[in-house]
């Protein structure tokens, strides 16, 4: 009996040796079992756009949608996409999250979505595939000086009971586009100053309004960089924290009224203060002196870093309208 068990042990050792000699290089194994197409399933998290390997993963949540299309654009004003990717609900959806990975996407790529589903306003559903939608997790939005919300309405405003009629107007040419941003920003060991409340002096201001007038004496009026130029002035005042009125992307043209009673001087009202954000993770492009195709994110970070370096904290107003 003992001899028999010894024989089994010998056989086990031999089998183990055989397994070791058949080991495969990991790189070869990974290459064999991995997807190789330029458009792949992707992953559901994190939401938004994130670089993964040689491409970018797109993901966003929509519980009641039945169809999703990702559109890639070459220019902010384009009404027609340069490339269209229809997501397969059986492959590109995990729970409520739609996702896809695309090879070769570079920083600065413009994109947006079309999402279909029930049009039932009485139940809160206003899906309309004719309308281009922004990614709520986008970190930059392209500039559109004459942006109007009218074409984005999902209902037909020309019909008396318009809310019940789905609009057939395609608004792609009247919409800003999301910008894929990716950078390894050098924060230079940046840390928030962390002043105690008992020693905190807060200066609340508006990024544009603080420096837009020539009397501010800055080279970049009305911008994040213009605010950076005023840091010595704020230091002299003894300020330890700046509180910025909304810097999240918003539409300055959303107000439909005018501020004059005479036709000769009538001008449209502007949403100056920004208390109606469109995308919470995108710094406002028109506040950037460097450009509005992702540069706004970099300039905003430079501003925060400069304030921190000067011992001044940055507080942001956030309005959940």
C-alpha positions as CSV (number, residue, x, y, z in Angstrom):
1,X,0.0,0.0,0.0
2,X,2.8,2.4,0.9
3,X,4.6,1.5,-2.4
4,X,1.4,2.3,-4.3
5,X,1.1,5.8,-2.6
6,X,4.7,6.5,-3.4
7,X,4.0,5.6,-7.0
8,X,1.1,8.1,-7.0
9,X,3.4,10.8,-5.6
10,X,5.9,10.2,-8.4
11,X,3.2,10.4,-11.0
12,X,2.1,13.8,-9.5
13,X,5.6,15.2,-9.6
14,X,5.9,14.2,-13.2
15,X,2.6,15.8,-14.1
16,X,3.7,19.0,-12.3
17,X,6.9,19.0,-14.3
18,X,4.9,18.7,-17.5
19,X,2.7,21.7,-16.7
20,X,5.8,23.8,-16.0
21,X,7.4,23.0,-19.3
22,X,4.3,23.9,-21.2
23,X,4.0,27.4,-19.7
24,X,3.2,30.2,-22.3
25,X,4.6,33.7,-22.4
26,X,2.1,36.1,-20.9
27,X,2.3,38.6,-23.7
28,X,1.5,36.0,-26.3
29,X,-1.4,34.7,-24.3
30,X,-2.9,38.2,-23.7
31,X,-2.6,39.0,-27.4
32,X,-4.4,35.7,-28.4
33,X,-7.4,36.3,-26.1
34,X,-7.8,40.1,-26.5
35,X,-10.0,42.0,-28.8
36,X,-8.2,43.4,-31.8
37,X,-10.8,45.5,-33.5
38,X,-10.6,49.3,-33.6
39,X,-14.1,49.5,-31.9
40,X,-14.5,47.3,-28.8
41,X,-17.0,46.6,-26.0
42,X,-15.3,48.9,-23.5
43,X,-16.0,49.0,-19.7
44,X,-18.8,50.7,-17.7
45,X,-16.6,52.6,-15.3
46,X,-15.4,55.2,-14.8
47,X,-18.1,57.4,-16.4
48,X,-17.0,59.9,-19.0
49,X,-14.0,59.5,-21.3
50,X,-10.8,57.9,-20.2
51,X,-7.7,56.9,-22.1
52,X,-7.1,53.1,-22.0
53,X,-4.2,51.7,-23.8
54,X,-4.1,52.9,-27.4
55,X,-7.7,54.3,-27.3
56,X,-10.4,55.9,-25.3
57,X,-13.2,54.4,-23.3
58,X,-16.6,56.2,-23.5
59,X,-19.2,55.5,-20.8
60,X,-22.4,57.2,-19.6
61,X,-25.6,56.2,-17.8
62,X,-29.1,56.1,-19.2
63,X,-31.5,53.7,-17.7
64,X,-34.5,54.0,-20.0
65,X,-32.7,54.4,-23.3
66,X,-33.1,51.8,-26.1
67,X,-30.5,53.1,-28.6
68,X,-27.3,55.0,-28.3
69,X,-25.1,56.5,-31.0
70,X,-21.7,58.1,-30.4
71,X,-20.7,60.8,-33.0
72,X,-17.2,62.1,-33.5
73,X,-16.7,65.5,-35.1
74,X,-13.8,67.3,-36.8
75,X,-14.9,70.9,-36.1
76,X,-17.1,72.5,-33.4
77,X,-19.5,74.0,-35.9
78,X,-20.0,70.8,-37.9
79,X,-23.6,69.6,-38.4
80,X,-22.6,66.2,-39.7
81,X,-20.4,63.8,-37.8
82,X,-17.1,62.6,-39.3
83,X,-17.6,59.2,-37.8
84,X,-20.6,57.4,-36.2
85,X,-20.6,54.4,-33.8
86,X,-23.9,52.7,-33.0
87,X,-23.7,50.9,-29.6
88,X,-25.1,47.4,-29.4
89,X,-27.3,47.0,-26.3
90,X,-26.3,43.4,-26.0
91,X,-22.6,44.1,-26.0
92,X,-22.1,47.8,-25.1
93,X,-24.4,48.0,-22.1
94,X,-23.9,46.9,-18.5
95,X,-26.9,47.7,-16.3
96,X,-27.8,51.3,-16.9
97,X,-24.3,52.2,-18.4
98,X,-23.5,52.3,-22.1
99,X,-19.9,52.0,-23.0
100,X,-17.5,51.6,-25.9
101,X,-13.8,51.7,-26.5
102,X,-12.3,53.3,-29.7
103,X,-8.8,53.0,-30.9
104,X,-6.7,56.0,-31.9
105,X,-8.7,58.8,-30.3
106,X,-6.5,61.8,-29.5
107,X,-6.8,64.7,-27.1
108,X,-9.0,67.4,-28.6
109,X,-11.4,64.9,-30.2
110,X,-14.9,66.3,-30.4
111,X,-17.8,64.1,-29.6
112,X,-21.5,63.9,-28.5
113,X,-24.3,61.4,-28.2
114,X,-27.7,60.7,-29.7
115,X,-30.0,58.7,-27.4
116,X,-33.3,57.1,-28.3
117,X,-36.1,55.8,-26.0
118,X,-39.7,56.6,-25.1
119,X,-41.1,60.0,-25.8
120,X,-43.7,60.2,-23.0
121,X,-43.5,63.7,-21.4
122,X,-46.3,62.7,-19.0
123,X,-43.9,60.2,-17.5
124,X,-40.8,62.4,-17.7
125,X,-39.4,60.7,-20.8
126,X,-38.4,63.0,-23.7
127,X,-36.0,60.9,-25.7
128,X,-35.4,62.4,-29.1
129,X,-32.8,60.9,-31.5
130,X,-32.8,64.1,-33.6
131,X,-31.1,65.9,-30.7
132,X,-27.4,65.9,-30.0
133,X,-26.6,65.4,-26.3
134,X,-23.6,66.5,-24.3
135,X,-21.7,64.0,-22.0
136,X,-22.6,65.1,-18.4
137,X,-19.0,64.0,-17.4
138,X,-17.2,65.9,-20.2
139,X,-14.3,68.0,-18.9
140,X,-14.4,70.5,-21.7
141,X,-17.0,71.9,-24.1
142,X,-16.2,73.6,-27.4
143,X,-17.0,77.3,-27.6
144,X,-20.2,78.4,-29.5
145,X,-20.6,82.2,-29.3
146,X,-24.2,82.1,-30.6
147,X,-25.4,79.1,-28.7
148,X,-29.2,78.9,-28.5
149,X,-31.2,76.4,-26.5
150,X,-34.2,76.6,-28.8
151,X,-33.1,74.0,-31.4
152,X,-32.2,71.6,-28.6
153,X,-35.8,71.4,-27.4
154,X,-37.1,67.9,-27.7
155,X,-40.7,69.0,-28.5
156,X,-42.2,70.9,-31.4
157,X,-42.7,74.5,-30.2
158,X,-44.8,75.4,-33.3
159,X,-47.6,73.1,-32.2
160,X,-50.1,74.5,-29.6
161,X,-49.7,71.5,-27.4
162,X,-46.1,71.2,-28.5
163,X,-44.9,69.2,-25.5
164,X,-46.8,66.2,-26.8
165,X,-45.2,66.3,-30.3
166,X,-41.6,65.2,-30.8
167,X,-39.4,67.7,-32.7
168,X,-37.9,66.6,-36.0
169,X,-35.3,69.3,-36.0
170,X,-31.7,68.1,-36.0
171,X,-29.7,70.5,-33.7
172,X,-26.2,69.2,-34.4
173,X,-25.0,72.4,-36.1
174,X,-26.4,74.5,-33.3
175,X,-24.7,72.6,-30.5
176,X,-21.3,72.8,-28.9
177,X,-19.4,69.5,-28.8
178,X,-17.7,67.7,-25.9
179,X,-13.9,67.7,-26.0
180,X,-11.8,64.7,-25.0
181,X,-9.0,65.9,-22.8
182,X,-6.0,64.0,-21.5
183,X,-2.9,65.5,-20.0
184,X,-0.4,64.7,-17.3
185,X,-0.6,68.1,-15.6
186,X,2.4,69.0,-13.4
187,X,1.0,70.2,-10.1
188,X,4.5,70.8,-8.7
189,X,3.7,69.1,-5.4
190,X,0.6,71.4,-5.1
191,X,-1.5,71.2,-1.9
192,X,-4.4,73.4,-0.7
193,X,-3.1,75.8,1.9
194,X,-5.6,74.7,4.5
195,X,-6.0,77.9,6.5
196,X,-8.1,77.5,9.7
197,X,-11.5,79.2,9.5
198,X,-10.5,81.6,12.3
199,X,-7.8,83.0,10.0
200,X,-9.7,82.8,6.7
201,X,-10.5,85.9,4.6
202,X,-12.6,85.1,1.6
203,X,-12.8,87.4,-1.5
204,X,-15.8,86.4,-3.6
205,X,-15.5,87.4,-7.2
206,X,-16.5,86.8,-10.8
207,X,-13.8,85.5,-13.2
208,X,-14.8,87.8,-16.1
209,X,-16.0,90.8,-14.1
210,X,-13.0,91.1,-11.9
211,X,-10.6,91.9,-14.7
212,X,-12.7,92.7,-17.8
213,X,-12.4,96.5,-17.4
214,X,-9.2,98.2,-18.7
215,X,-8.7,99.7,-15.2
216,X,-7.8,96.2,-14.0
217,X,-4.5,96.6,-15.8
218,X,-4.1,93.0,-16.8
219,X,-2.9,91.6,-20.1
220,X,-5.6,88.9,-20.3
221,X,-8.8,90.6,-19.1
222,X,-11.8,88.5,-18.2
223,X,-10.0,85.2,-18.0
224,X,-8.5,82.7,-15.6
225,X,-5.0,84.0,-16.5
226,X,-6.2,87.6,-15.9
227,X,-7.2,86.5,-12.4
228,X,-3.8,85.0,-11.9
229,X,-2.3,88.4,-12.7
230,X,-4.2,89.9,-9.8
231,X,-2.8,87.6,-7.2
232,X,-0.3,90.2,-5.8
233,X,-3.2,92.6,-5.3
234,X,-5.2,90.0,-3.4
235,X,-2.2,89.2,-1.3
236,X,-1.8,92.8,-0.4
237,X,-5.4,92.8,0.8
238,X,-4.7,89.9,3.1
239,X,-7.0,87.5,1.2
240,X,-6.5,83.8,2.1
241,X,-9.2,82.4,-0.2
242,X,-11.0,83.4,-3.4
243,X,-14.6,82.2,-3.9
244,X,-15.4,82.1,-7.6
245,X,-18.9,82.5,-8.9
246,X,-19.9,79.7,-11.2
247,X,-17.0,78.6,-13.6
248,X,-18.8,75.5,-14.8
249,X,-19.8,75.7,-18.5
250,X,-23.1,77.6,-19.0
251,X,-24.9,79.2,-21.9
252,X,-24.7,83.0,-21.9
253,X,-27.4,83.3,-24.5
254,X,-30.1,81.3,-22.6
255,X,-32.0,84.5,-21.7
256,X,-34.6,85.4,-24.4
257,X,-35.4,89.0,-23.3
258,X,-33.9,92.3,-24.2
259,X,-32.6,95.1,-21.9
260,X,-33.9,98.1,-23.8
261,X,-37.3,99.4,-24.8
262,X,-36.2,101.0,-28.0
263,X,-35.5,99.0,-31.2
264,X,-32.4,101.0,-32.0
265,X,-30.6,100.1,-28.8
266,X,-32.2,96.8,-28.1
267,X,-29.7,94.0,-27.2
268,X,-30.4,90.5,-26.0
269,X,-29.9,89.9,-22.3
270,X,-27.0,87.7,-21.2
271,X,-26.7,85.1,-18.5
272,X,-23.7,86.9,-16.9
273,X,-23.6,85.2,-13.5
274,X,-23.6,81.6,-14.7
275,X,-26.1,80.3,-12.1
276,X,-27.5,77.7,-14.5
277,X,-24.6,75.3,-15.4
278,X,-24.8,72.9,-18.4
279,X,-21.8,70.6,-17.6
280,X,-20.5,70.5,-14.1
281,X,-17.0,69.1,-14.8
282,X,-16.1,71.5,-17.7
283,X,-14.5,74.9,-16.9
284,X,-16.1,77.7,-18.9
285,X,-14.3,78.0,-22.3
286,X,-14.9,81.8,-22.7
287,X,-13.0,82.4,-19.5
288,X,-9.8,81.0,-21.1
289,X,-7.2,83.2,-22.8
290,X,-5.6,80.2,-24.5
291,X,-8.5,78.7,-26.4
292,X,-11.7,76.6,-26.1
293,X,-10.8,73.2,-27.3
294,X,-9.4,71.8,-24.0
295,X,-7.1,74.7,-23.3
296,X,-9.7,76.0,-20.7
297,X,-9.1,73.0,-18.5
298,X,-5.3,73.5,-18.5
299,X,-5.6,77.2,-17.8
300,X,-8.0,76.6,-15.0
301,X,-5.6,74.2,-13.4
302,X,-2.7,76.7,-13.8
303,X,-4.9,79.3,-12.0
304,X,-5.6,77.0,-9.1
305,X,-1.9,76.0,-8.8
306,X,-0.9,79.7,-8.9
307,X,-3.3,80.6,-6.1
308,X,-2.2,77.7,-4.0
309,X,1.4,78.6,-4.5
310,X,0.6,82.1,-3.2
311,X,-1.1,80.6,-0.1
312,X,-4.6,81.4,-1.4
313,X,-7.3,78.7,-1.4
314,X,-9.9,78.4,-4.2
315,X,-13.5,77.9,-3.4
316,X,-16.1,77.2,-6.2
317,X,-19.7,78.1,-6.2
318,X,-21.7,75.1,-7.4
319,X,-25.4,75.5,-8.3
320,X,-27.5,72.4,-8.9
321,X,-30.1,74.0,-11.3
